[in-house]
Amino acid sequence: MLGDDIKKLGFGLMRLPRVEGKEDVIDVEQVKQMVDEFLAAGFTYFDTAWAYPGSEDAIRLALVERYPREKFQLATKNAAWINCKTKEDAIEQYRTSLRQTGAGYFDFYLLHNLGDSRTKPFEEFDLWNYFMNEKKEGRIKHLGFSFHSTPEQLEEILTKHPEAEFVQLQINYGDWESHEIQSRKCYEVARRHNKPVIIMEPVKGGNLANPPESVAKVLKAAEPNSSCASWALRFAADLEGVITVLSGMSNIEQMRDNLSFMKGFTHLTPEQKKVIEAARVELAKIPIIPCTTCNYCAKVCPMNIGISASFNALNMYTLYGNYESAKNNENWNVAGMGHKRAGECIKCGKCEKVCPQHIEIRKELVRVAETFK
């Protein structure tokens, strides 16, 4: 299988450490130290993207210019849906990535964040064929895509593009049975198509590193000396057909914790799997808005309110208490996707007449608006 020679921990480069007092400046010296310890432990996979400000330049300085090219795998991504009006705009993103990383070629190149309207530019600009030609020329070793949407859309993309060699999916035990993320169902679609999977967000943006007290209690009772983050990463790495599990490490301490339990990782024991299932059950007990993201409400809303995305963000805040993460989620998936925010609801009630879960949508949207002002 593709990636059999790659260890199960990858260095995600989206949340790199920052210089103290300068949030927009990456601490390259600390990144160098993290790269050194990561490689010394036998891990070799690095994941960046054109859309991660400063990340490609940082990894050039910390990795590419300091180690032989054959000693690591470098992945980056093309976000043709960001400010690309022409095919040439999207291709320039790719060329920019080659310049910024200085890598010469990419071991793994991804069409970034396919799903919903974001899939369209890659089709309209014929980018699949363009990047397949780049693969023939040797500047791309393996071509695939990252994905944030429904299993049905994933099925459609993989059926249309069997040339995709792998898929990058959001998978973690918190989202495994989620109606919104549908981690398990998306994973099963990829495996039915015999596509190996790279896992992103195994700790759900850090939320599973500090889960609700009832969840943490289950994990700590089983292994008092293991971090909660370790359980999340091991759950993901234990799945079949996984190339690697990306961890967005933002300081040397997180790096060392991850290395401590992933360096010798093989598989979870039956007892450990039971612990994670018990933790997932505890997480599911926390009362949240019972939205299943069927989006019947969206089809009748005259204001184009991002109803299900708003509920998902509020549920994230309820479950994990991380306001910044939940607020960013609401910004991205509501206004960022062209929807109106909860506060713009005119309370017509059409949504509630079609909701199969009988949610008091107007009342819940008021809560969303009050939470994410």
C-alpha positions in Angstrom: 0.0 0.0 0.0 1.1 3.6 -0.7 2.8 4.9 2.4 3.7 1.5 4.0 7.2 2.9 4.6 5.9 6.1 6.3 5.5 6.1 10.1 2.1 6.8 11.5 2.8 10.4 12.8 3.0 13.3 10.4 4.0 16.9 11.2 1.2 19.2 10.4 2.5 22.7 9.7 -0.6 24.8 10.0 -0.2 25.7 13.7 3.5 26.4 13.9 4.9 28.2 17.0 5.0 32.0 16.9 7.6 34.5 18.1 6.6 35.8 21.5 4.7 39.1 21.1 4.5 38.6 17.3 1.6 36.4 16.4 2.1 36.8 12.7 5.8 35.7 12.8 6.7 32.0 12.9 9.4 31.0 15.3 11.7 29.3 12.8 14.4 28.5 15.3 11.9 26.5 17.4 10.6 24.9 14.2 14.1 23.8 13.4 14.4 22.1 16.8 11.0 20.4 16.3 12.1 19.2 12.8 15.4 17.8 14.3 13.7 15.9 17.0 11.0 14.6 14.7 13.4 13.2 12.2 15.7 11.9 14.9 12.8 9.8 16.1 12.4 8.2 12.7 9.4 10.2 11.4 9.6 11.8 8.0 6.2 13.2 6.8 5.6 17.0 6.7 2.3 18.6 5.6 2.0 22.2 4.6 -0.2 24.3 2.2 -0.1 27.4 0.1 -3.0 28.6 2.3 -1.0 28.4 5.5 0.6 31.9 5.8 4.4 31.6 6.2 4.4 27.8 6.5 6.0 26.9 3.2 8.8 29.4 3.8 9.3 28.2 7.3 9.7 24.5 6.2 12.2 25.5 3.5 14.3 27.1 6.2 13.8 24.5 8.9 13.9 21.3 6.7 14.5 21.6 3.0 17.7 23.7 3.3 19.1 21.6 6.2 18.4 17.9 5.2 18.9 15.8 2.1 15.8 15.8 0.0 15.4 12.0 0.0 15.3 11.9 3.8 11.7 13.2 4.1 8.3 13.4 2.4 6.8 16.9 1.9 3.1 17.5 1.1 1.5 20.7 0.1 -1.9 21.7 -1.3 -3.6 23.8 -4.0 -6.7 25.9 -3.0 -8.0 26.9 -6.4 -11.2 28.2 -4.7 -9.3 31.0 -3.1 -9.1 34.1 -5.4 -8.5 32.1 -8.5 -10.4 33.5 -11.5 -8.5 31.6 -14.1 -6.6 28.3 -14.6 -3.3 30.3 -14.6 -4.1 31.7 -11.2 -4.4 28.2 -9.8 -1.3 27.0 -11.5 0.6 30.0 -10.1 -0.3 28.8 -6.6 1.4 25.6 -7.4 4.5 27.4 -8.8 4.5 29.6 -5.7 4.6 26.5 -3.5 7.6 25.1 -5.5 9.4 28.4 -5.0 8.5 28.9 -1.4 9.4 25.4 -0.3 12.4 25.1 -2.6 11.6 21.3 -2.5 12.1 20.7 -6.3 9.2 18.2 -6.2 6.3 17.2 -3.8 6.0 13.7 -2.5 2.3 14.3 -2.0 0.3 17.0 -3.7 -3.3 17.6 -2.7 -6.2 19.4 -4.2 -7.2 21.3 -1.1 -10.5 21.0 0.8 -12.7 19.5 -1.9 -16.5 19.4 -1.2 -19.5 21.7 -1.9 -18.6 24.7 -4.2 -14.9 24.2 -3.5 -14.8 21.2 -5.9 -15.9 23.3 -8.9 -12.7 25.2 -9.8 -10.7 22.1 -10.0 -13.1 20.7 -12.6 -13.6 24.0 -14.5 -9.8 24.6 -14.8 -9.0 21.0 -15.7 -6.5 20.9 -12.9 -6.7 17.1 -12.4 -5.2 16.7 -15.9 -2.7 19.5 -15.3 -1.4 17.9 -12.1 -1.3 14.4 -13.6 1.0 15.8 -16.2 3.2 17.3 -13.5 3.3 13.9 -12.0 4.5 12.4 -15.3 7.2 15.1 -15.3 8.3 14.1 -11.8 7.4 17.2 -9.9 4.6 15.4 -8.1 5.1 11.9 -6.8 1.6 11.2 -5.6 -1.6 13.1 -6.3 -4.7 13.2 -4.0 -7.0 15.6 -2.2 -8.2 16.7 1.2 -11.9 16.7 1.9 -14.4 18.3 4.2 -18.0 17.4 3.2 -20.5 14.5 2.9 -19.8 10.8 2.2 -22.1 11.2 -0.9 -19.9 13.9 -2.3 -16.7 11.9 -1.6 -18.3 8.9 -3.4 -18.9 11.2 -6.4 -15.4 12.6 -6.5 -13.7 9.2 -6.2 -15.9 7.7 -8.8 -15.1 10.5 -11.2 -11.4 10.6 -10.4 -10.0 7.1 -9.9 -6.5 8.7 -10.6 -6.6 10.1 -7.0 -4.1 8.0 -5.1 -5.1 8.9 -1.6 -7.6 11.0 0.4 -7.0 13.2 3.4 -9.9 13.1 5.9 -10.9 14.6 9.2 -11.1 11.6 11.5 -11.2 11.5 15.3 -13.2 9.6 17.9 -15.3 12.7 18.7 -16.4 13.0 15.0 -16.5 9.2 14.3 -20.3 9.0 14.6 -21.0 12.8 14.2 -23.9 13.7 12.0 -22.1 16.8 10.9 -18.6 15.5 10.1 -19.4 11.8 9.4 -15.9 10.7 9.9 -16.7 7.0 9.9 -18.8 7.1 6.8 -16.3 9.2 4.8 -13.5 6.8 5.9 -15.6 3.8 4.7 -16.2 5.4 1.3 -12.4 5.9 0.8 -11.7 2.3 1.8 -14.4 0.9 -0.5 -12.5 2.7 -3.3 -9.2 1.2 -2.1 -7.8 4.6 -1.3 -5.3 4.9 1.6 -6.1 7.7 4.0 -4.1 10.5 5.5 -5.8 11.6 8.7 -6.1 15.3 9.7 -7.6 16.8 12.8 -7.1 13.7 15.0 -7.3 15.9 18.1 -10.1 18.1 16.6 -8.1 21.3 16.6 -6.8 20.6 20.1 -10.3 20.0 21.6 -9.6 16.4 22.4 -6.4 17.3 24.1 -8.6 18.9 26.8 -11.9 17.1 26.5 -14.9 17.5 28.9 -14.2 16.4 32.4 -16.4 13.3 32.1 -14.4 12.2 29.1 -11.0 13.0 30.6 -12.0 11.0 33.7 -12.5 7.8 31.6 -9.1 8.2 29.8 -7.2 9.0 33.0 -8.7 6.2 34.9 -7.4 3.8 32.3 -3.9 5.3 31.9 -3.1 8.0 34.5 0.2 8.9 32.8 -1.1 9.2 29.2 -2.2 12.5 27.8 -5.7 12.8 26.5 -4.2 13.8 23.2 -2.4 10.5 23.0 -5.7 8.6 23.0 -7.0 10.6 20.1 -3.9 10.1 18.0 -3.7 6.4 18.8 -7.4 6.0 17.8 -6.7 7.4 14.4 -3.4 5.6 13.8 -5.0 2.3 14.7 -7.3 2.4 11.6 -6.5 0.2 8.6 -5.3 1.8 5.4 -3.8 4.8 7.1 -0.7 6.4 5.6 -0.1 8.7 8.5 -1.8 10.8 11.1 -1.1 14.6 11.0 -0.7 16.4 14.3 -0.6 20.2 14.1 2.1 20.6 16.7 2.7 24.2 17.8 5.5 23.9 20.3 8.3 21.5 21.3 6.4 20.2 24.3 3.6 18.9 22.1 6.1 17.4 19.8 7.8 15.5 22.6 4.5 14.2 24.0 3.5 12.9 20.6 6.9 11.3 20.0 6.8 9.6 23.4 3.8 7.4 22.5 3.9 7.3 18.7 7.6 6.2 18.4 6.8 2.6 19.3 3.1 2.5 18.4 1.8 -0.6 16.8 -1.9 -1.1 17.4 -4.5 -0.6 20.2 -5.3 -3.5 22.5 -8.9 -4.6 22.8 -9.0 -3.0 26.3 -7.8 0.3 24.9 -10.4 0.3 22.2 -13.1 -0.2 24.9 -11.7 2.8 26.8 -12.0 5.0 23.7 -15.5 3.8 23.0 -16.4 4.6 26.6 -14.9 8.1 26.2 -16.9 8.6 23.0 -20.1 7.5 24.7 -19.5 10.0 27.5 -18.9 12.7 24.9 -22.2 11.8 23.3 -24.1 12.2 26.6 -23.5 15.9 26.7 -26.7 17.6 25.5 -26.3 19.4 22.2 -28.6 20.6 19.4 -29.7 17.4 17.8 -29.1 18.6 14.2 -28.3 15.9 11.7 -27.2 18.3 8.9 -30.0 17.1 6.6 -30.3 20.8 5.5 -34.0 20.6 4.8 -34.2 23.9 6.7 -31.7 25.5 4.3 -33.9 24.7 1.3 -36.7 26.8 2.6 -34.9 29.6 4.4 -35.6 32.9 2.6 -32.5 34.5 4.2 -30.0 31.8 3.4 -29.0 31.4 7.1 -26.2 28.9 7.7 -28.4 27.0 10.1 -26.7 23.6 10.4 -23.2 25.2 10.4 -24.3 27.6 13.1 -25.6 24.7 15.2 -22.4 22.8 14.6 -20.3 25.7 15.9 -22.4 26.1 19.0 -22.3 22.3 19.7 -18.5 22.5 19.5 -18.5 25.2 22.1 -20.8 23.3 24.3 -18.7 20.1 24.1 -15.2 21.5 24.4 -15.5 25.0 25.8 -13.0 26.4 23.3 -14.6 29.7 22.3 -11.9 30.7 19.8 -12.1 27.4 17.9 -15.9 27.4 17.8 -16.0 31.0 16.7 -13.5 30.3 13.9 -15.6 27.4 12.9 -18.7 29.6 12.8 -16.9 32.3 10.7 -15.6 29.8 8.2 -18.6 27.6 7.7 -21.3 30.3 7.8 -20.1 33.7 6.4 -17.1 32.0 4.8 -19.4 29.8 2.8 -21.7 32.6 1.7 -24.4 32.1 4.2 -26.1 34.7 6.5 -25.4 34.6 10.2 -27.8 33.5 12.9 -28.6 37.1 14.0 -30.1 37.8 10.5 -32.9 35.3 11.0 -36.4 36.9 10.4 -38.1 34.3 12.5 -40.6 33.2 9.7 -40.6 29.7 11.1 -40.5 27.9 7.7 -37.4 26.0 8.8 -39.2 24.5 11.8 -42.0 23.1 9.7 -39.6 20.9 7.7 -37.1 19.9 10.4 -37.4 16.1 11.0 -35.8 16.5 14.4 -38.4 19.0 15.5 -35.7 21.5 16.7 -36.9 24.9 17.8 -34.6 26.4 15.2 -35.5 30.1 15.8 -34.8 29.7 19.5 -31.5 28.0 18.9 -30.4 30.6 16.4 -30.9 33.3 19.0 -28.5 31.3 21.3 -26.0 31.2 18.4 -26.3 34.9 17.8 -25.8 35.7 21.5 -22.8 33.4 21.7 -20.9 34.4 18.6 -21.5 38.2 18.6 
